[in-house]
Amino acid sequence: MEHITLLLGIVIITALVFDFTNGFHDTANAMATTISTGALKPKTAVAMSAVLNLVGAFMSVEVAKTISKGLVNEEGIQPEVIFAALVGAILWNLVTWLVGLPSSSSHALMGGLIGAAVASAGMGAVNGSVVVTKVLIPAVAAPLVAGAAAYLATKVTYKVGKGMGEKTSAKGYRAGQIASAGLVSLAHGTNDAQKTMGIITLALVAGGALAPGSNPPVWVIVSAGMAIAMGTYLGGWRIIRTMGSGLTDLQPQQGFAAQTSAASVILASSSLGFSLSTTHACSGAVMGSGLGRKGGVVRWSTASRMFIAWGLTLPAAALVAAGAELVMRTGDVGVAAVAVFLIGSCVAIWFISRRQVVDHTNVNEVSAADHEQAGVVTTAIAAVTVPPTVSALSAAGGTAAVTDEELRATIPAATAAATAPAAAV
């Protein structure tokens, strides 16, 4: 193993901590829809995802090269800069996890790296063309492409399964959903685990333990894969709840379409070396599948909060990292102060999260805040909708008779719904 100094060792450990937070922060990308539709039990889903994340970490190093060789100039970058970048990324991951928002761990890491590099060596330390072509453009394109693909895939799946019974169709798509969830997990490992590999490799180069331009050593690949797998198994239940049922209500057909579309986008980007946000791709796919089902809706209040978090990720992580880098200029005392601040903040966030625990036992319970209230138009439409009993008889050809009891049971509900808009006004 390369010669590792104390500071470099701290940076490597911090990088693996980030990788761990990346794992539980992004578990929702692969397994939220599978859990929400009941295709897999929560603990089984995260265990499967963890194993496949580990396998995916060994499949490619293209994204790691983008981080370690392309995003910032290696010359003049010190280990302190990498440490500051990781501080910004970890804190943003934990804050967004606390509030249950699926933000991008990838962009948090890159934002932290950019902020720390600029604070240390100026704007010239960042390769602007790489940031635009391999970070910013994919950030915008990923949710749009994945969303459009999921929208069309959802339309196709419902059309193909139109002649099948509802139970048969749901059962078949649940099986397909498990396979597609595994593909997303594998794709996540090929993309996100490599980002930590790239950061550790960059730290080794900055510390003089590796020659510039080196690929990640085997021990870096193994440790990064293990860290993200362990984080994935822990399960980011708060974000799983938001992705699985906070954005839209998914059926197995939609879950299959969303996961297949997201996996295709992620794998394509990994092969091209794009440091894609898997969160953006998977969230876009979930929204696309929500819109693709007839009668499906997207909860735009939740989506709006998520979009705001996406926009804040890069600058917020960059500012925290820049501040940490400035503090560490004072020497060992500054490094120690930043380390204490990071540990204290992590502990504080953990204790705050214990006030309202979300885990595998209640992950599919959606709080009232996650539901948007129906407006006057929606209520009015519901008021004039044919009652279920009558609708069912019409579908059956009207051969059955409606009992007086059934009619009396439907009239009060319809009357109450019809008068609700007027009462609201």
C-alpha positions, 0 to 999 in steps of 0.5 A, spaced: 500 500 500 502 507 498 505 511 504 499 514 508 500 520 512 496 521 518 492 527 514 491 523 508 488 517 512 483 522 515 481 524 508 480 517 506 476 515 512 472 521 511 471 519 504 469 512 506 464 515 511 461 520 505 460 513 501 457 510 507 452 516 507 451 516 499 449 509 500 443 510 505 441 516 502 441 513 495 437 506 497 431 510 495 433 510 487 433 503 487 428 500 492 423 505 493 418 503 488 419 496 489 418 497 497 412 501 496 408 497 491 410 491 495 414 487 490 419 486 496 419 486 503 423 492 505 429 489 509 429 484 503 430 490 498 435 493 501 439 487 502 439 485 495 440 492 493 447 492 497 449 486 494 448 489 487 451 495 489 458 492 491 458 488 484 457 494 480 463 498 484 467 493 480 464 493 473 468 500 471 472 506 473 470 511 468 466 515 472 472 515 477 477 518 472 472 523 471 472 525 478 480 524 479 483 527 473 478 531 470 473 536 474 479 539 478 486 540 476 491 535 480 497 540 481 496 544 487 491 540 490 492 538 497 489 533 502 486 539 506 482 541 500 479 534 499 477 533 506 474 540 506 470 538 500 467 531 503 465 535 509 460 539 505 458 533 501 457 529 508 453 535 511 448 536 505 447 529 505 445 528 512 441 535 512 437 532 506 436 525 509 433 528 515 428 532 511 426 526 507 428 530 500 432 525 495 437 530 493 444 528 489 450 525 493 454 526 487 452 533 486 454 534 493 461 531 492 462 535 486 460 542 489 464 541 495 470 539 491 469 545 486 468 550 492 474 547 496 478 548 490 476 555 488 477 557 496 484 554 495 487 555 488 482 560 485 477 559 479 483 556 475 483 550 479 477 548 476 476 545 469 470 549 467 468 545 460 468 538 464 463 541 469 459 543 464 459 537 459 459 532 464 456 535 470 451 540 469 448 538 462 447 531 465 444 534 471 438 537 467 438 532 461 437 526 466 431 527 469 428 529 463 430 523 459 428 518 464 422 522 465 420 521 458 422 514 457 418 512 463 412 516 461 412 512 454 414 505 458 408 506 462 403 507 457 406 501 453 406 497 459 398 498 460 397 497 453 400 491 453 397 488 459 390 491 457 387 484 456 390 481 462 386 480 469 389 485 474 391 480 479 395 477 473 398 483 470 400 486 477 404 479 479 407 479 473 410 486 473 412 485 480 417 480 478 419 484 473 420 490 478 424 486 482 429 484 476 429 492 474 430 494 481 436 489 481 439 493 475 438 500 478 442 497 484 447 495 479 447 501 475 448 505 482 454 501 484 457 503 477 456 510 478 456 512 485 461 508 488 466 510 483 465 517 485 468 516 492 474 512 488 475 518 484 476 522 491 480 517 494 485 517 488 485 524 488 487 525 495 492 520 494 495 524 488 495 530 492 498 527 498 504 524 493 502 517 495 500 516 487 503 519 481 498 524 477 494 520 472 493 514 476 487 509 476 484 507 483 488 502 486 484 495 487 484 496 495 480 503 493 475 500 489 474 494 494 473 499 500 469 504 496 464 498 494 464 495 501 462 502 504 456 504 499 454 497 500 453 497 508 450 504 507 445 501 502 443 496 507 442 501 513 436 503 508 435 511 508 428 510 510 426 517 510 427 518 502 425 511 501 418 514 503 418 520 499 420 517 493 416 511 494 409 514 495 410 522 497 411 523 489 406 519 486 402 513 488 405 507 484 402 501 481 407 495 479 406 497 472 409 504 473 414 501 478 417 497 473 417 502 467 420 507 472 426 503 474 427 500 467 428 507 464 432 510 470 437 504 469 438 505 462 439 512 463 444 511 469 448 505 465 449 509 459 452 515 462 457 510 466 459 507 460 460 515 457 464 517 464 458 522 465 458 523 473 450 523 473 446 524 479 442 517 480 437 521 484 435 526 478 434 520 473 430 515 478 426 521 481 425 523 474 423 516 472 418 516 478 414 522 476 414 520 468 411 514 470 406 517 475 404 522 469 404 516 464 398 512 468 391 514 466 388 518 472 395 518 475 398 524 479 404 527 481 404 531 488 407 537 485 408 540 492 413 535 494 416 535 487 417 543 488 421 542 494 425 536 491 427 541 485 429 547 490 434 542 494 437 540 487 438 547 485 441 548 492 446 542 492 452 544 488 452 551 491 450 549 498 456 544 499 461 548 495 460 554 500 460 549 506 467 546 503 470 553 502 469 555 509 472 549 511 478 550 507 479 557 510 479 554 517 484 549 515 489 554 513 490 555 520 494 549 520 493 543 525 488 546 529 484 548 524 483 541 521 482 539 528 476 544 529 473 542 522 473 535 524 470 536 531 465 540 527 463 535 522 462 530 528 458 534 532 454 536 526 453 529 524 451 527 532 446 532 532 442 531 526 442 523 528 439 525 535 434 530 531 432 524 527 430 520 533 424 525 534 420 522 529 423 515 527 422 512 520 424 505 519 422 499 515 416 498 519 413 504 517 416 506 511 410 505 507 406 510 511 405 517 508 404 522 513 398 528 512 403 533 510 405 528 504 398 529 501 396 535 497 389 537 499 384 536 493 381 542 490 374 545 488 375 542 481 377 535 483 372 535 488 366 537 483 369 532 478 368 527 484 361 529 485 358 527 479 362 521 478 358 515 477 358 511 484 362 505 484 356 500 484 352 503 478 359 503 474 360 496 475 354 494 473 354 498 467 361 494 465 358 488 466 352 490 461 347 492 466 345 484 467 345 485 475 340 489 479 342 494 484 338 493 491 335 499 495 340 498 500 346 499 495 343 505 492 341 508 499 349 507 501 351 511 495 347 517 495 349 520 502 356 520 499 355 523 493 350 528 496 356 530 501 361 530 495 357 535 491 355 540 496 363 540 499 365 545 493 359 550 495 361 549 503 368 551 501 366 557 498 
